[in-house]
Structures are given as structure tokens and as C-alpha cells.
Amino acid sequence: MTLPGSNGSDPMPHKKTKILATLGPACSRPQAIKELLDAGVNAFRINCSHASPEEISRGIRLVRKTAESVDAPCAIVLDLQGPRLRVGRLRNGEPVLLKKGSKVRITTYDVPGTDSEISTNFRNLPKVVSKGSQILLDDGSIVLSTLRTGSTEVECEVLVGGLLKEHKGINLPGTDIDLPALTSKDIHDLQLGLKLGVTHVALSFVRSPDEVARARRLLNAKASGPTRVRIIAKIEHPLAIIRIHPILDAADGIMVARGDLAVELSPAEVPSAQMQLIS
């Protein structure tokens, strides 16, 4: 995949391997960005998952202004958060210890979580899991097994315990979840990124080529016509691997998100899956 610079050309046409750096607290200064560009960075990634519109805007402007000041072509990748299943708030904001062998309920109601009951933002959780289904919390560090489901709650046994903090992620391995590829936050961030001149948009948790096509239609609509902004499909779900060929046809490139993919598959399966994807 080509990473264009601000003028739409390839910043380093003779170097086939590109270097993508995530803009974070350690490099959010002009001098740090200059040093990274000098070291060979071709593109900066703006992670929208934990960033406000103001932080996103500041990051894009900082990278663009700094790159232009040293005449260094540089791509900017806006990495959208995508649909995220999360644990809700916890009592007093304090972590709770889920012990192996204990029982815990996951409810769709907004309640302050404890070691016996936690909430989720995913209203359809009781509909998509069944007895025996695994539910992973906090990138798989905590493993639950479904015992029974109700209309608004799921009762689980803790198979692998741990300390759970509020708003941590939930993964449902092997479950096809009907969620929109773009959330309202994504659409707002996308519009902001287009206005400020990002070169690439990364779609999180892509599961089908239709999701990429919808994103492209939205991009063109927000840009009032065909846009040069390229779409990267992040491969984080087993369904994306199965449907990789039509996804490749729909997108301009892919990004293998090994961390999330390891939660959905297993860490041992990721290297072979990655080789399959890039071959």
C-alpha cells in the first residue's frame, strides 16, 4: 500500500517498506516529530479511540505543520475507533476482582459494577451468546463462560480471573455481531479529518466488503464528491480473514491488528494468519 505525502505523491518512492508511527504523548512536540521524520517515519497514525475532537484536530495540525516546515512528505492516518463492546462503570470507579470459579452477571442496565454484577453497552449481548459461549474481558485477560441468558442479563462463571477496570473491552470469539461499522463518533471524527486533510482512514473491526463500501460512500458524501483519501481495512476479526479477497477489492489496503486478532483467535494462530493475509 502506498502512503502518499501531503501532495498525493509517494514520500519515499524507492523504499517499499514504510514506517507508521502512532502520535502519542511522547512525540506530541514539533521537535520530536521532526526527529521521527528524519529517522524515516513516513506516516503518523492518529488514534481516535481515546481522543476528543480537540485532541484529534491538534494532532493533525501539529503533524501537518511540522512536516511542511521541514519539507517532508508525510501521510496522516486517521484510525477510527469503530464499534466497541465495553464494560460499563464500576462502583466508585474502583477496579473489581473477579475470582476464578465465582459467578458474575452481565446486565444491559446501567448499574455501578461490583464483583458479582457488571454492565455492558451492548444491548444485544443476551441474544447473541448461549450456554457455553466464552466472553473475554480486557483483551482476553479475564475469561468468562456463559451459564444462562435472560432478556437483559447473562450469568457467567469466571474461568480465568483478574482485576477488572471500568470501560474495558469485551470480545465474543466466534460470534458474528451485528454492529454498524461506523459509529456516530466515527462519522464526526471522519468529517473532522477530511476537513483537516488526512490522507488515509483506517476502519476498525471490518467484517465485510460492504462496510468498506459504505465508508467510501460516506467519505465521498462528506467531501462533496470523489476523494483521494484512501481506506485501510483493519483485520481484527476471523470473518475478515474468511472474506479477505472481497475486502481487498473494496479497500485500498489492509492493516493486520495483531493484538485484537489474537483475542479473537489465539496468539499462536496470529503469525500464520498474518502470513496468509500478506501473501
Secondary structure as the mmCIF struct_conf table of DSSP 4:
data_model
#
loop_
_struct_conf.conf_type_id
_struct_conf.id
_struct_conf.beg_label_comp_id
_struct_conf.beg_label_asym_id
_struct_conf.beg_label_seq_id
_struct_conf.end_label_comp_id
_struct_conf.end_label_asym_id
_struct_conf.end_label_seq_id
TURN_TY1_P TURN_TY1_P1 SER A 6 ASN A 7
BEND BEND1 GLY A 8 SER A 9
BEND BEND2 PRO A 11 MET A 12
TURN_TY1_P TURN_TY1_P2 PRO A 13 HIS A 14
BEND BEND3 THR A 17 THR A 17
STRN STRN1 LEU A 20 THR A 22
HELX_RH_3T_P HELX_RH_3T_P1 PRO A 25 CYS A 27
BEND BEND4 ARG A 29 ARG A 29
HELX_RH_AL_P HELX_RH_AL_P1 PRO A 30 ALA A 39
TURN_TY1_P TURN_TY1_P3 GLY A 40 GLY A 40
STRN STRN2 ALA A 43 ASN A 47
TURN_TY1_P TURN_TY1_P4 SER A 49 HIS A 50
HELX_RH_AL_P HELX_RH_AL_P2 PRO A 53 SER A 69
TURN_TY1_P TURN_TY1_P5 VAL A 70 ASP A 71
STRN STRN3 ALA A 75 ASP A 79
STRN STRN4 ARG A 86 VAL A 87
STRN STRN5 LEU A 90 LEU A 90
HELX_RH_3T_P HELX_RH_3T_P2 ARG A 91 GLY A 93
STRN STRN6 VAL A 96 LEU A 98
TURN_TY1_P TURN_TY1_P6 LYS A 100 GLY A 101
STRN STRN7 LYS A 103 THR A 107
BEND BEND5 THR A 108 TYR A 109
STRN STRN8 GLY A 113 GLY A 113
BEND BEND6 ASP A 115 SER A 116
STRN STRN9 GLU A 117 SER A 119
STRN STRN10 THR A 120 THR A 120
BEND BEND7 ASN A 121 ASN A 121
TURN_TY1_P TURN_TY1_P7 ARG A 123 ASN A 124
HELX_RH_AL_P HELX_RH_AL_P3 LEU A 125 VAL A 128
TURN_TY1_P TURN_TY1_P8 LYS A 131 GLY A 132
STRN STRN11 GLN A 134 LEU A 137
TURN_TY1_P TURN_TY1_P9 ASP A 138 SER A 141
STRN STRN12 ILE A 142 THR A 149
BEND BEND8 SER A 151 THR A 152
STRN STRN13 GLU A 153 VAL A 160
STRN STRN14 GLY A 162 LEU A 164
TURN_TY1_P TURN_TY1_P10 GLU A 166 HIS A 167
STRN STRN15 GLY A 169 GLY A 169
STRN STRN16 ILE A 170 ASN A 171
TURN_TY1_P TURN_TY1_P11 PRO A 173 GLY A 174
BEND BEND9 ALA A 181 LEU A 182
HELX_RH_AL_P HELX_RH_AL_P4 SER A 184 LEU A 196
TURN_TY1_P TURN_TY1_P12 GLY A 197 GLY A 197
BEND BEND10 THR A 199 THR A 199
STRN STRN17 HIS A 200 LEU A 203
TURN_TY1_P TURN_TY1_P13 SER A 204 PHE A 205
BEND BEND11 SER A 208 SER A 208
HELX_RH_AL_P HELX_RH_AL_P5 PRO A 209 LYS A 222
TURN_TY1_P TURN_TY1_P14 ALA A 223 SER A 224
BEND BEND12 GLY A 225 GLY A 225
STRN STRN18 ARG A 230 ILE A 235
BEND BEND13 HIS A 237 HIS A 237
HELX_RH_AL_P HELX_RH_AL_P6 PRO A 238 ILE A 242
TURN_TY1_P TURN_TY1_P15 ARG A 243 ARG A 243
HELX_RH_AL_P HELX_RH_AL_P7 ILE A 244 ALA A 250
BEND BEND14 ALA A 251 ASP A 252
STRN STRN19 GLY A 253 VAL A 256
HELX_RH_AL_P HELX_RH_AL_P8 ARG A 258 GLU A 264
BEND BEND15 LEU A 265 LEU A 265
HELX_RH_3T_P HELX_RH_3T_P3 PRO A 267 GLU A 269
HELX_RH_AL_P HELX_RH_AL_P9 VAL A 270 ILE A 278
#
